[in-house]
Amino acid sequence: MKHLTQDKEYNCGQTCVAMISNKSIRDIENIVGHDSGMNIEDLITICNFLKISVGKEWIRKRYRKWIGRYLLPMNCFVFIVFKDSEVFENKEIGHLVIRNKGKFLDPNGNQFYLFQKRHRVKAYLKIK
């Protein structure tokens, strides 16, 4: 899987799908129909359209405790929020990264460390 870096502030979802599908970010934006933040339904729909086998729903973390990297599937989309995350329409603004064969790929281009105090896993979607 080739690591891609998002080129817009809110297209981490499109960039993650582009990494997994080996398509360009522009191709994914054209399929999705926009270049801004993707919601859960967008992500599952685009994965199904591209024949990327994913779980049927996000596994949400219900507790304040952290999900350790060993509890996450080896291959999954991971939705994280930051300690100082914005809230928009009662939803935390987060960031999507990929865990591929146990390694985290961050479309932001930054090193992603699961145990940094500013990162919190909110949910994940298994990639089969």
N, C-alpha and C positions, 0 to 999 in steps of 0.2 A: 504494500500500500504506500503510495506516494504521499508525503506530508505536504499539505497546501496551507497557505496563510490567507486568512480572510482579508479582503481589500476594502471592506466597508465596516462601519462600526457594528451593525446589527445583522450581519449575514453569516454568523457562525454555524447556524443550522444548515444552510445551503453548502457551506464549505465542507462540513463533516460528511454530508451526503455525497458531495463531489469526490472526496477522498475514497469513500467506500465503493462508489460506482465507477471510478476511473473516468469520469466525465469532467468537463470544465465547470467552474463555478457559474459562468454565464448560462451554460446549458441547463443547469439545475434551476437557476433563477427564472429562466424562460418557462420551464415545466411548471414550477410552483406558481408563477405569475407575479412575483414581486421579489424585491431584493432586501426586504427588511426582515425583522424577527419572525421566525417560524413558530407556530404553536404545535402542540402535541399531535393534533389531528393532521396538520400539514406534513409533519415528519413521517407519520405512519402511512399516510396516503402516498407520498412520493416514494417511500421505500417499496410499498406494494406495487406501484406503477412500474418501478425499475426492477421488479422481481428480486429485491433484497429481502431475504427472509428475516423478519423481526417478530418479537413477541406481540401479542394482541393489545397490550396496554403497558403503560409505565408502571413500574414498581415504585411506589412512593414511600419515602421514609416517614414514619409516623412519630418518631421519637426525636428528642433533641440530641441524643448521642450521635456520634459520627459513624458513618458506614466506613469500615476499614477497607482498604484495597483488596484484602483477601476475601471479603464477603461479596464483592462485585463479581459478576461473570467476567470471564477472560475477554469476551468480545461484547461490547455494549456501547450505546450512547449514554453519556453521563451528564445530567443536568446539575450544574453547581450554582450556588449563589455565593456572594461575597458578604463578609461580615457587615460591610457598610453599603449593602445592596439597596438600590432604589426600589420604591414601591410605586406601581402604576396600576390604577384601577383595582386595588386590593391584591395585586399579584407582584411577587418579587421579580425584579428584572435579573435574569441569570445569564448563564453562558453554557454552551454545549461543547463538550469534548468527546473524544472517542477513546475507548479502551480497546486496543487491538492486540491480541495475544499477550495480554497482561501489561502492555506498554501504553501509556497515555499519550495521545496526540492532540495537541491544543491548536486549533485553527488561528488563535491569536498570536501564535509564534512564540509565546512565552513558555517557560518550563512550568509544568503544572505539578505541584506536589500536593497530594491528597491530604496530608496531615498538617499543612500550614493552617494557622489559626484563622486566617481570613477566608478560607475555602470551606464550604459546607455542601455536601452532596444532598440534594433534595429528592432525586429520583433517577432511575435508570431504565433503559429499554434494551432488552437483550437482543443481540444480533445472532441469529442461528447459523 
